[in-house]
Amino acid sequence: MSEVTISAGEAARRLGVSPITIQRWVDNGLLNAERTPGGHRRIYVTELRRMMSANRPERPTGPVADWLDVLRTGDAVRVKSALLSAKQKHAGWAPVADEVASAIAELGRDWEAGQCPVFKEHIATEMLRRGLALCVAELRIDREAPRAVLFTVEGERHVVGLALAELVLAHEGWQCLWLGDGPPAEELQPIVDQLKPQLLVVSASSCTPAKTVERYQTELKRAVEETGIALALGGSGAWAVDPAVHRLITFDDLRAFLRDSEQLTRS
C-alpha cells in the first residue's frame, strides 16, 4: 500500500509556514516527498507528523491540561460534572466553552503530530458531546424564546464547536434546533422558510476547502436576504469578511453578540 500524501500547500498550512518553505525543505532533503508526473511535490503524512512532533511546544498546563485529563477519561458523566463545576467557577458558559475549545484544539494537534490515536480523539470528543447534551437537557427554555438553527457547512463533520455554542445559546435563553452535519445548499431556503428562526449559527473548520466555505456562505446570504434573520459564522474555516454577517471567533464573542442584539428576539 502506498503512503498517504498531501499537497505542499496543505502541509504548509498545517505547519504554519509558507509553501516556498516546504519546497525548500524538500529540495534540501529536510522533508521527504514524492513528485507527481507533473512535477508537483506531494508530502508524506508520516513526514508531516514527524515535523509536527519535533516542533511541538511544551505540554499545556492549567485549565487546558485539566480539560484534557477529563476528556481522556471517556466518561460522559464525569465530563458533565466538570462542565458544571467550571460553569459555577466562571459564572457562565461562554468562558467554559472557550476553555474546552482550546483543549479540543490541543487534542487535534496531538493527533496531527501522531501523539494521539484517532480512536482516542473520537472517544474524547464524543464524551464531550454527550456531557454537553446532558447539561443542555437540564436548562429550561421558554417555548416562546427566540429560535436559532445550528449546523455546519455541507460536508463538514466537526460538530463539537456547535455543541458548545448550543450550551451558550441555551443559557442566554434561546431555543436551539440542532441540524448538525451541514444540509445541502439547496435546502437552506426551505430551512429558513419552514423553521422561521431568528438566527442561523453555522460552523466550518479548517478541514473544509476554502472554495466550499465560500460557496456555502454565498448560499447562506442568499437564503436570509431580506428576512431579518441574523447569520453568525464560527469555527476556523475560511469565511469571507463580510459586514452583512457576524464572524464569531470565541464563545465570548457569541455571548456578547447575543446580548448586544436584543432586536433579534423581537423579530
ABEGO torsion letter per residue (X at the ends): XBBBBBBAAAAAAAAGBBAAAAAAAAAAGABBBBBBAAGBBBBBAAAAAAAAAAABBBBBBEAAAAAAAAAAAGBAAAAAAAAAAAAAAAGEAAAAAAAAAAAAAAAAAAAAAGABBAAAAAAAAAAAAAAAAAAAAABBBBAABBBBBBBBBBGBABAAAAAAAAAAAAAAGBBBBBAEBBBBAAAAAAAAAAAGBABBBBBBBAABBAAAAAAAAAAAAAAABGAGBBBBBBEABBBBBBAABBBBABAAAAAAAAAABAAAAAX
